């Protein structure tokens, strides 16, 4: 009788809900990290020269500024790295590799 009051078929609803968010590329993550690094007053290198091979200890962070940077990374990428994962990260590329499967554009 009143077919216009029936809900849409389940398959159509399920298909719509299966569309997931896009993940950022490594280049997009690197660009976003450079933008965050430009905001850090402690950085002692040219941000444009930072490469995936650049070690974090070469950037000039002190103990407080690295925490501030990590907080900005968490906010920008909506990813909260585990402390054990952070300890293993030595290079900018390590952070990019960690964020790439997790960061959503």
Backbone torsions as a table, in degrees:
resi	resn	phi	psi	omega
1	UNK	NA	-96.9	-175.9
2	UNK	-78.4	72.3	-176.5
3	UNK	-63.5	-21.4	179.4
4	UNK	-71.0	-14.2	178.9
5	UNK	-91.8	-5.7	-179.4
6	UNK	-75.5	144.8	177.4
7	UNK	-68.5	159.7	177.7
8	UNK	-62.9	155.4	179.2
9	UNK	-56.2	146.3	-177.0
10	UNK	-60.4	-37.0	-178.4
11	UNK	-61.0	-40.0	180.0
12	UNK	-65.8	-39.9	179.2
13	UNK	-67.7	-44.0	-178.9
14	UNK	-63.3	-40.8	180.0
15	UNK	-61.8	-41.7	179.4
16	UNK	-63.1	-40.5	-177.4
17	UNK	-75.3	-15.4	-178.4
18	UNK	-82.2	-10.2	179.7
19	UNK	-72.9	116.5	-176.6
20	UNK	-98.4	169.0	178.8
21	UNK	-70.9	151.5	177.4
22	UNK	-79.2	142.5	175.1
23	UNK	-91.1	148.1	-180.0
24	UNK	-74.6	149.3	174.6
25	UNK	-79.3	166.1	177.4
26	UNK	-62.5	-37.1	178.3
27	UNK	-65.3	-39.9	177.9
28	UNK	-64.9	-40.5	178.7
29	UNK	-65.4	-45.3	179.7
30	UNK	-59.7	-42.0	178.7
31	UNK	-64.0	-43.7	178.8
32	UNK	-65.5	-38.5	177.3
33	UNK	-65.1	-39.4	176.7
34	UNK	-61.2	-41.4	177.7
35	UNK	-60.7	-42.4	178.3
36	UNK	-66.6	-39.2	-179.5
37	UNK	-66.9	-32.7	177.7
38	UNK	-61.8	-26.6	-179.2
39	UNK	-80.7	-11.6	-177.3
40	UNK	-87.9	118.8	-177.9
41	UNK	-71.6	-21.4	-176.6
42	UNK	-79.7	-14.8	-175.7
43	UNK	-63.0	128.7	-174.6
44	UNK	-106.6	8.3	-178.6
45	UNK	-125.3	164.0	174.1
46	UNK	-69.2	117.5	-176.0
47	UNK	-60.0	-34.0	179.8
48	UNK	-66.9	-20.7	-179.8
49	UNK	-88.3	-6.7	-178.7
50	UNK	-69.4	129.2	-179.7
51	UNK	-118.8	166.4	177.0
52	UNK	-56.0	-27.9	-179.0
53	UNK	-80.3	-9.2	-179.0
54	UNK	-66.5	128.8	179.8
55	UNK	-83.7	144.8	179.9
56	UNK	-59.9	-33.4	-179.3
57	UNK	-70.0	-11.1	176.9
58	UNK	-87.5	-9.5	-173.4
59	UNK	-85.8	-18.5	176.6
60	UNK	93.5	16.6	177.0
61	UNK	-66.7	145.9	164.8
62	UNK	-103.1	-179.8	-173.6
63	UNK	-62.2	-32.9	179.2
64	UNK	-80.9	-40.4	-176.7
65	UNK	-69.0	-31.4	176.9
66	UNK	-67.3	-36.8	176.9
67	UNK	-66.4	-40.0	177.1
68	UNK	-62.2	-44.6	178.5
69	UNK	-61.2	-45.1	-179.9
70	UNK	-63.7	-35.8	176.0
71	UNK	-63.3	-42.2	178.1
72	UNK	-65.7	-38.0	176.7
73	UNK	-61.8	-46.2	178.7
74	UNK	-58.4	-44.8	-179.3
75	UNK	-66.9	-42.9	-176.6
76	UNK	-68.1	-40.6	-173.6
77	UNK	-103.2	-3.1	-178.9
78	UNK	55.1	40.7	179.6
79	UNK	-131.7	130.8	177.4
80	UNK	-113.1	99.2	-179.1
81	UNK	-66.5	146.1	174.4
82	UNK	-71.9	148.0	-179.4
83	UNK	-57.1	-40.2	179.7
84	UNK	-62.2	-36.4	177.7
85	UNK	-68.4	-41.4	179.7
86	UNK	-62.3	-39.6	-179.0
87	UNK	-62.6	-34.1	-179.0
88	UNK	-76.3	-17.8	-177.0
89	UNK	-79.3	115.4	-179.7
90	UNK	-106.0	-30.2	-173.9
91	UNK	-122.3	160.6	176.6
92	UNK	-58.3	-38.5	178.8
93	UNK	-61.5	-32.6	176.9
94	UNK	-62.8	-41.4	178.6
95	UNK	-67.9	-41.6	177.6
96	UNK	-60.2	-46.8	179.4
97	UNK	-61.6	-36.8	179.0
98	UNK	-68.2	-42.9	-175.1
99	UNK	-75.6	-31.9	-170.3
100	UNK	-54.2	-48.8	179.8
101	UNK	-76.2	-9.9	-175.0
102	UNK	-107.3	-30.6	-173.9
103	UNK	-77.4	135.7	179.2
104	UNK	-114.3	138.9	-179.9
105	UNK	-79.9	NA	NA
